[in-house]
């Protein structure tokens, strides 16, 4: 309506009005109209170009935004810091490190690299592109850091699997007297996994209580995940029950917590409560539900959930969902159905699907099928991820993999294990040979692995 009034009032040729229309349409998600206004403008300035590039990025058209920037430079329009902010966001979205570095070079030439917003955008871009060294270089060389910068670097550590580094930086922040805000707490809670110290997580929770961040939904979601991944379902449930407001992430977190701890029926019950509460499920919700159904043997219910993703909720299943279905069928001894499911996938199976099928074959002693699955994985150029175990003793987490001798006390550990095994044998223990790894030799004979 306002656009119509602009035309009727004769302001169609005003650059400032055109700029405002582009911004308005972009923020309303109607980028087609914004682009049409842009194309019809006779005169354009830097604000016009920045508005349209920003609109493209805000609506997820990252590649188009970068292409339009090239066109802008061809017309000899000098970008400003706001233009570069949008371009760096586009590079983050595309994980385009090469383009990001080129933008960084232009920022340095312009002299606005010390702007805190630009610094945060650069750190975010490098983090999302997996180049944490570059992100840290900007972080440590900054004259001044704000809460956004510190949150970005913590999130970057988490996204790149650098949990220890994130914890070290966060501890330094606290000790140096930096004012910790809810976003920073939420970011550090995001680094927690099953091999992270729960003692440190409890210290974070104490900080949350001290600073009265408990009402913050994102902080509470982080606490739920932290307790769940560290093995304390009861504390995770308490956090959920005390939340004044719950969003989809809150429900996903508590459903995942019960699924992770083997209580599939409770996870499904919570899903029904979530729907009753008017919260729409996401792809993450269904990952937890399929995981829950797999561990309690609810195959029909699991298949129902999988089919409802696309048919009811218009969510396209990812490879992780397909792997859950294979795992669910395998655990229920429906190996033929699992193999048929893999063969009928519309896309090439990924490593997660093959791992699930391998696990199903191993559980039920189908060594020949397992060998064939391994062969197909090798042909596809895929490698099985290494399993890991861990234990927390006196606030220190000790991790182990098969045949691991990296631990500083490895000799002592293996010595104790050997003594324990001898005592077990003396007590009449006999290994369960169903779970001894077999492989096929060239003569197709079944041979026990040493």
N, C-alpha and C positions, 0 to 999 in steps of 0.2 A: 504493500500500500504506500509506504513511504517512497519507494522507488518510483512508483507511478506519479506521486506528487512532485518528485524531483523533475521528471520529464515535463509534466504539465506546467511547472513553474519556470521552465527554461533554464534550469541549473545543470543540465546534462553535460555541458562542456566544462564545468568547474572541476578542477583537479582535486581539490580538497573534498568535494562531495563524492567524487568517484572513488577516492581512497577510502572514505568512510563506508561506502556501499560494499566495497571489496571485503573490508574487515568484518562488517555485519554479516554478510552472506557466509563468509568462512566460519565465523564463530557459531553460526546456526547449522553448520554441516552441509550447506548448499553450495559446494564449491563450483558446480557447473554454472550457476548464476554469477558467482564472483569472477570466474574466468571470462564470462561473456562481457561483463562490465569492463574488465581489463582490456579485452580485445577491441572494444568499441571506443576506448578513450583516445582522443586525438593527441592530447598532451599528457606526458607522464613525468614524474619526478622520482627521487630516491624512495620516498614514502610509498609511492605506488608499487614499485618493484618489490620493496620489502614486505608490503602488505600481501601481495599475491604469493610470494615465495613462502612467507610465514603461513598463509592459508593452506598452501599445498602440504607443507610439513605437518601442520596441525591435523590435517585430514588423512595423513598416512601416505601421501604421494611423494615419497622422499626422492625417488629417482627423477621425477618430473621437476621437483624443486631445484635440484642441482643443474639440470639441463637449462632451466629458465635463467639460472644465475649466469651460465655461460653466454646466453643471449643478451643478458643485461650488460655484461662486460663488453660484448661486441658493439653495443650502442654507446659505449664510453660513459656509462653511469657509474659513479664511484659509490661503492657500498659503505654502509656505516656499521656500527657495532651490533645493532639489532638485526641487520641482514646476516651478519656472521653467526649470531646466536641461532638463527633458524637453520642456517646451513650446517652448523655443527650438530644440531639435533637430527638433521637428515642423515648425516654420516653415521651418527649413533644408531639410528633406526636401521640403516643398511649394513652396519658393521663394515663400513667402507674406510679402511685404515688409510689407503693411499690418498683418496680424496680428502680425508680428514687432515692429513699432514700438509697437503697443499693449501687448505683453508688456514691451517695454523701458520704457515709461512706468510700468507697474505695479512693475517692478523698482526704478526710481528712487524710487517712493513707499515701497517696503518698506525702502529704504536698503541693499540688498545688491549694488548695482551695482559696488562696488569689489572684490567677491570675484573672485579671479583666474579661477576656473572659470566664473563668470557672464560675465566680460569676454571670455574665450575663446569662449564659446558665442554671445555677441552678435556678435563679430567674424566668427565662422563663418557665422552667420545672414545678416548684411549682405553678406558676400562671396558667398555662394551665391545671394543675391537680386540680385546685380549692383550693389550700392550700396557701392562701395569707399571713397567719401568718408566715409560713416558709420563703416565699419570702421576706417579710418585715424584718425578722430577719437578713437575709443575707444583705439586702439593708442598714440597719442601722448600721451593724457591720463592713461594708467594710471600709478599710483604705482610699481608694480612689475610686471615682466614675467617670466614663466617660459618654459621651453622650449616648452610647449604653445601659448602665446600667439604666440610668434615663428614657430612652424611654421604655425599657422593663417593668419597674415597673409601669409606667403610663398606658401602654397597658394592663398590668395585672389587674389593678384596673378596667379598662373599661370592660374587658372580664368577670370579676366577679361581675359586677353590683355595684361597689363601687365608684360611681361618685363623691360623696362628698369628699372621701378620696383622690381621684386623684386630684381634684381641690385644696385641702389643700396642698398637696405635691408640686404641680406645683407653687402655690403662694409662698411657702417657697423657691423654687428654684430661682424664679425671685427676691425675696427680698434679698436673700443671694448673689446675683451677679453672679450666675452661667450663663455661656454663653449659652443661649437658641438657639437651632438649629431647622431647619424645621421639623425634625423627632419628636422632643418633642412637637412642636406645633400641628403637625398632630395627635399625640397620644392623647393630651388633648382635641382636637376637637372631637375625637371619643367617648368621654364620654357623649356628649350632647344628651339629649332626650327632649321630649316635656315638661318635668317638671324641666328643667334646666334653670337658669336665663339667659335671652338674654342679659342683661346688662353686665354680665361677658363675654359672647361671643363677644360682641362689643369691650370690652377691649382687648380680644385676637386678634381681627381684627386690632385694632390700633397697637398692637405689631407687627403684620405681616407687616403692612405698614411701620412702623419705621425701621424694620430690612430688609425690601425689600425681603420678602419671597413670594410675590404675584405671581411670575413666577413659583413657585414650584407647580407642578400638584397636589401632594398629599395634600398640604396645602389648595389649592383652593377647592379641592374636600371636604375637611373637613369643610371649611367655607360654602360651598353650603348646606351641610347636616345640619350644625348648624342653619343657618337662616331658612331653610325649616322646621325643627323640632320645632323651636321656633315661627313659625307662620308668617314669613315675606317672602313670595314668591318673592316679587319684588327684595329684596336684594340678594336672592339666584340666581335669573336670571341674575342680574348684574354681579355677580362673574363669572358665566358661560360664559357670553358674552365677558368678558375681558380676559379670559384665552388664552394665546398664543398657548398652546398645550392641546389637550383633549384626554383622553384615555377612555377605556370602563367604568371605574368607574365614570368618569365625566358625560358621557351620562346617565348611570344608575341613578346617583344622581339627575340630572335635570328632568329625566322622572319620578322618584319617587316623586320629589317635586310637580310636577303638578298633579300627581295621588293623592297624599296625600291631596292636596287642592281642589280636586273635579273637576279639569279641565281635564277630561279624553280624550277629543278630541285633546287637545294640547299635551298630553302625547303620544298619538298615532302618531301625526304629527311629534313629535321629534324622535320617533322610526324610522319612515321612513327616516328622515334626517340622523340618525345614520347609517342606512344601506347604504345610499348613500355615506356616508363618509368612507365606507369600514371597519366599526367597527362591529365585530361579537357580537351578543347578548349573554348574560349569563343567568343562572337560575334566577339571581336577576332581570334582565331586565323583564323577563316574570312575576315575582311576581308583579311588578309595573303595567304592562300592564293589567293583570287580575284584579287587584285592580281597575284600571281606568275603565275598561269595566263594572265592577260590579256596580260602582256608577253612571254611565251614562246610564245603561240599554242596552249596546251593547252585547247582549248574543251571537249572531252568531259570531261576531268578536272575542269575548272572547274564544269561543269554538275553533275557527280557530287558535288562538294563542296557546292554550293549546295543540292541536293536532300537531301543527308545531314544538313544542319543540323536540319531539322524531323523528318525520318523516323527518323534514328538517334540524334541527340543532343538532341532536344526543344528546339531553339533557334529562336525565331521570327526570320526574317531582317528586318533593318532596312532603311531606305531606302538606306543606304550599301552594303549587300550587293547590292541590286537595281541600283544604279548601276555597281557593278563588273561585274556580268553583262552589262549593256548595253555597257559599254566593251569587254569581252572579245569579245563578238559583233561589235561594230563593227570592232575591229582585225583580226578574221578575215574581214572583208568580208561578213559575214552580216547585212547591214543589214535585210533583210526580217524575219529572225528577231528582231533587236533591237527593231524597231518592234512586232512581234507580242507580244514579251515585255512591253513597256511598256503596250500596250493591254489585256493580260490581268492586270495587277497588281490585286490585291484592294483596294488603297487608291489614293488620288489621288497621282500621281507628284510627287515633290518636285524642288527645283532641281538636286540632284545627278544625278538620273536624266536630266533634260533636258539638262544640261551634257554628260553622257556621250554622249547621242544626237547632240547638236550636233557634238561632237568627231568622232564616227564619220562623220557626213555630210561634214565638212570634209576629213578625211583622204582620202576617196575621191572628192572633187570633186562630191558630190551637193548642189549649191547650192540646187536647188529644194526638196529635202527639208529642207535646213538652214533655208531661209526659212520653211517650214511649221512646223518645230519652234520657231523663234523666235516665230512668231505665236501658237502654242499657249502658250508660256511667258508672253508678254505678257498673253494672255487670263486666265491663271491668276494674274497679278500677281507674277510671279517675275522677278528680274533676275540676269544672269550675273555670277558673281564675277570680279573682275579678277585676271589672272595676274600673277605677280611674279617677277623675277630678282634675284640678288644675288651679290656677290663680297666676300671678306674680304681686305683689304690692310692690313698692319701693324696687326693687332688691331682694325681698324675694319671693320664690315660696311656695304656700300653697296647699297641696294635700288633697283630700277627697275621701272616699269610702262610700258606702251605710251604713246608720246608724252609721256613724263615729263620735265618741266622743273623739278622741285622741287629737284633736286640742286644744291648751291652751285656746282659746276663744270660745270653742264649745257652752257653755251656751248662750253667747251673740248672736252667729250666729243663733242658733235655735230660740231664742226669736225674732230676726228680721224677720226670715222666717215665724214664726207664725203670726206676725203682717201683713206681706205682703200678706199672704194667706187670712186673714180675709178681707183685703182691696180688693183683687181680687174677692172674693165671693160677696162683696157688690156691685162691679161693674158689676156683672152678669156672672162672670167666672164659667164654669162648667168643671170638669175634664173629659178628654177623656177616657172613660172606656175601650176602645179597648186595652189600654196599662197597665191596671191594672193586676197584676200577678195573675193567677189562678192555681189551682192544682186539681188533682183528688183525692177524698177521697176513702175510702175502698169500698163505695157503688157506685163508679163510677159517683158521682154527681159532678157538677161543683160548686166549692165554692170559693168565693172571699177571697183573702188573706188579713188579717187585715193590 
